[in-house]
């Protein structure tokens, strides 16, 4: 009987976890999200940001995330941001931040601000001493416009996002709300006034400019 040879097929599991934009190192730790934004590239079958393919075959482990950072001191900041909501992996995120803290100049999270709603508790105290800055997606001046464009999975998301910001002010030194200019019905001036009322920063983003 002839010998049967079984050849193992190698599966390519290489994926982009860490990527560099300008002088910042970004960490793509999940593709899951608590929003389904109509303007998000991945919901339009576009998984690249500045030529980086960000679709994950598996969510990276803490060790894989740390390895993807490289030398944190080489970057102006480390940013948890990919094509997903990083706080859906909050405990992994905080562990990575803890291990990078003594070497990183600055650690920022780009977030939809729904972590408290998702976890059913105020998670912002967990960020104290670890996270230097939050960029929070406001995206609209009221719940109606927000729901139209962001299509949240959980009810009360717009209000929960604002409440998250109010709590986070006590634990994170720098908070910036962002909104995208070019989305139908979004009033950028009104969004900026919300940021002013909350005592946080504001940044206008441009539609279809990602990264």
ABEGO torsion letter per residue (X at the ends): XBBBBBBBBBBBABBBABBBBEABBBBBABABBABBBAABAAAAGBABBGGBBABBABBBBAAAAAAAAEBAAABABBBBBBBBBAAAAAAAAAAAAAAAAAABABBBBBBAGAAAAAAGBBAAAAABGABABBBBBAGBABAAAAAAAAGBABBGAAAAAAAAAAAAAAABABBBBBBBBGBBGBBAAAAAAAAAAAGBBBBBBBBGBBX
